[in-house]
């Protein structure tokens, strides 16, 4: 089953074609990486999938429904959740409160019920808090729940942001450079967590990443962009040996 299908996607900024006629598919339970040199079009393509950039032409289908004309909020509500390389958390909230913020679209209780402190509202709040704690524990950071997000290390902030994105059980998770700035042990732990998520929860993951060895280890398939065009698409070992990729991205 195909989760996401991008067909002939083109994004233009004035006279610059940032993404040129790109097509690919993503499946549940798989990790697809987007790599390429700076300015290759990776982030623009990511933003187009999330509804943050408008396609000039082409289509994006998620769970067999076209989404390229929807707003980022509508796309997120349908189950495409993303993280950001920097600045994704609310620094003035605790880690737990940041995760609960990610659950707001799933909380069925009304504002009136919350104001009068109804039994239903209490139960909803209790279940959401339990789920948030469970997700933090799953990511190996239950101890940061009550810490201010601004006081967390870079690695901890990255983990909390992923937890927040996972809070609504999304079928598709977009990770923007999840390993950037992480120490090797934290990067290894993140790699294990991503693989566990896709294998046990059957979610699809698309990630942008510059850490090549991380990409080669965590990914099922890798698509390489250069100057807005796909120059290679295949399994990690195929990409590692592709001459055009070595020249354009790895500098060999």
C-alpha positions in Angstrom: 0.0 0.0 0.0 1.2 3.5 -0.9 1.0 6.1 1.8 2.2 9.2 -0.1 2.5 9.7 -3.8 4.2 12.8 -5.3 3.8 13.1 -9.0 5.6 15.6 -11.3 5.9 18.1 -8.5 7.3 21.5 -9.5 7.9 24.5 -7.3 9.1 27.8 -8.8 10.2 31.0 -7.1 10.1 33.7 -9.8 12.6 32.5 -12.4 14.1 29.9 -10.1 12.9 26.3 -10.4 13.5 25.0 -6.9 11.8 21.6 -7.4 11.6 20.3 -11.0 9.2 17.5 -12.0 9.9 15.3 -8.9 8.0 12.0 -8.4 8.3 9.4 -5.7 6.2 7.2 -3.3 6.4 6.4 0.4 5.0 3.3 2.1 3.9 2.6 5.7 6.6 1.0 7.8 9.4 2.5 5.7 11.9 5.3 6.1 12.7 7.4 3.0 15.5 9.9 3.1 15.9 13.0 1.0 19.5 14.0 0.6 21.5 16.4 -1.6 23.8 19.4 -1.4 22.6 22.7 0.0 20.1 24.3 -2.4 19.1 21.0 -4.0 15.4 21.5 -3.2 15.0 19.2 -0.3 13.5 21.6 2.1 11.2 23.1 -0.6 9.9 19.7 -1.4 9.4 19.0 2.3 7.4 22.2 2.7 5.3 21.4 -0.4 4.3 18.1 1.2 3.4 19.8 4.4 1.4 22.5 2.6 3.9 25.3 3.3 4.9 25.9 -0.4 2.5 25.9 -3.4 3.1 23.6 -6.3 3.2 25.2 -9.7 2.3 21.9 -11.2 2.0 18.2 -10.2 0.0 16.4 -7.4 0.6 15.2 -3.9 -1.7 12.4 -2.7 -1.9 11.2 0.9 -3.8 8.0 1.6 -5.2 8.3 -2.0 -6.5 11.9 -1.4 -5.0 14.9 -3.1 -3.6 17.4 -0.5 -1.6 19.9 -2.5 -4.3 22.6 -2.2 -4.9 22.1 1.5 -3.5 24.3 4.3 -0.7 23.1 6.6 -3.2 22.8 9.4 -5.6 20.7 7.3 -2.7 18.4 6.1 -1.6 18.0 9.7 -5.1 17.1 10.8 -5.2 14.4 8.1 -2.1 12.7 9.6 1.0 14.3 8.1 3.0 15.6 11.0 6.4 17.2 10.8 9.3 18.4 13.0 11.5 21.4 12.4 15.3 21.6 12.4 15.2 24.5 15.0 12.7 26.4 17.0 9.9 23.8 17.1 9.1 23.8 20.8 7.4 26.3 23.1 10.3 27.3 25.4 8.0 28.7 28.1 6.2 25.4 28.4 7.5 22.2 30.0 8.3 19.1 27.9 5.1 17.5 29.0 3.0 20.6 28.1 4.6 20.7 24.7 3.5 17.1 24.0 0.0 17.9 25.3 -0.1 20.8 22.8 0.4 18.2 20.1 -2.6 16.3 21.3 -5.0 19.3 21.2 -6.7 18.2 17.9 -7.6 14.8 19.4 -9.1 16.2 22.6 -12.9 15.9 22.2 -13.9 17.8 25.3 -15.5 21.2 24.9 -14.3 24.5 26.3 -17.4 24.6 28.4 -16.7 21.2 29.9 -13.2 22.3 30.8 -14.4 25.5 32.4 -16.9 23.7 34.6 -14.4 20.9 35.4 -16.7 18.1 34.3 -16.0 14.4 34.8 -15.5 13.9 31.1 -13.1 16.8 30.8 -11.1 15.4 33.7 -11.0 12.0 32.1 -9.9 13.4 28.8 -7.1 15.4 30.5 -6.0 12.3 32.5 -5.8 10.1 29.3 -3.9 12.7 27.4 -1.4 13.2 30.2 -0.9 9.4 30.5 -0.3 9.2 26.8 2.2 12.0 26.9 4.1 10.4 29.7 4.1 7.1 27.8 5.5 8.7 24.7 8.3 10.5 26.6 9.2 7.2 28.3 9.2 5.4 24.9 11.7 8.0 23.7 13.9 7.4 26.7 13.3 10.9 28.3 10.6 10.5 31.0 12.8 12.5 33.4 12.4 15.7 31.4 8.6 15.9 31.6 8.5 18.8 34.1 11.5 20.7 32.8 11.1 23.9 30.8 11.7 23.2 27.1 14.1 26.1 26.8 16.4 24.5 29.4 16.6 21.1 27.6 19.7 20.1 25.7 19.6 20.1 21.9 19.2 16.3 21.8 16.4 16.4 24.4 14.5 19.1 22.5 14.8 17.1 19.3 13.3 14.0 21.1 10.5 16.1 22.7 9.6 17.5 19.3 9.4 14.0 17.8 7.2 12.9 20.7 4.9 15.9 20.1 4.6 15.0 16.4 3.9 11.3 17.4 1.2 12.3 19.9 -1.6 12.1 17.4 -0.5 8.7 16.0 0.2 10.1 12.5 0.5 7.7 9.6 3.3 9.9 8.1 6.1 11.7 10.0 8.3 14.3 8.3 11.6 14.7 10.1 13.7 17.8 9.3 17.4 17.0 10.0 16.6 15.0 13.2 20.3 14.1 13.9 21.8 17.6 13.4 24.0 18.6 16.3 23.5 15.4 18.3 26.3 13.6 20.0 27.1 10.2 18.5 25.5 8.2 21.4 22.3 10.3 21.2 22.3 10.0 17.4 22.5 6.2 17.7 19.6 6.2 20.2 17.5 8.3 17.8 18.3 5.9 15.0 17.1 2.9 17.0 13.9 4.8 18.0 13.1 5.7 14.4 13.6 2.1 13.3 11.4 0.9 16.2 8.6 3.3 15.3 8.4 2.3 11.6 8.7 -1.4 12.4 6.4 -1.6 15.4 3.9 1.2 14.7 4.0 0.9 10.9 4.2 4.6 10.3 5.9 6.1 7.3 8.9 8.4 7.8 10.4 10.9 5.3 13.5 12.6 6.6 16.0 15.3 5.4 19.4 14.6 6.8 23.0 15.6 6.1 24.6 12.9 8.3 25.4 10.4 5.7 26.1 7.4 7.9 22.9 8.0 9.8 21.0 8.1 6.6 22.6 5.0 5.2 21.7 3.1 8.4 18.2 4.3 9.2 16.8 4.4 5.7 15.0 1.8 3.5 15.2 4.0 0.4 17.1 7.3 -0.4 16.2 9.9 -3.0 19.0 12.3 -4.0 18.2 15.7 -5.3 20.5 18.1 -7.1 19.4 21.5 -8.6 15.8 20.5 -7.9 15.9 17.3 -9.8 16.1 13.6 -8.8 19.5 12.2 -9.7 19.2 8.9 -7.9 16.6 6.9 -6.0 17.2 3.5 -4.5 18.4 1.4 -1.5 21.3 2.7 0.6 23.9 0.5 -1.0 22.8 1.6 -4.5 23.1 5.2 -3.5 26.4 4.7 -1.9 27.9 3.4 -5.1 26.2 5.8 -7.6 28.8 7.9 -9.4 26.5 10.9 -10.0 25.7 11.0 -6.3 29.3 10.7 -5.3 30.2 13.7 -7.5 27.2 15.9 -6.7 26.8 15.2 -3.0 29.8 13.4 -1.5 32.4 15.4 -3.5 34.2 12.3 -4.9 
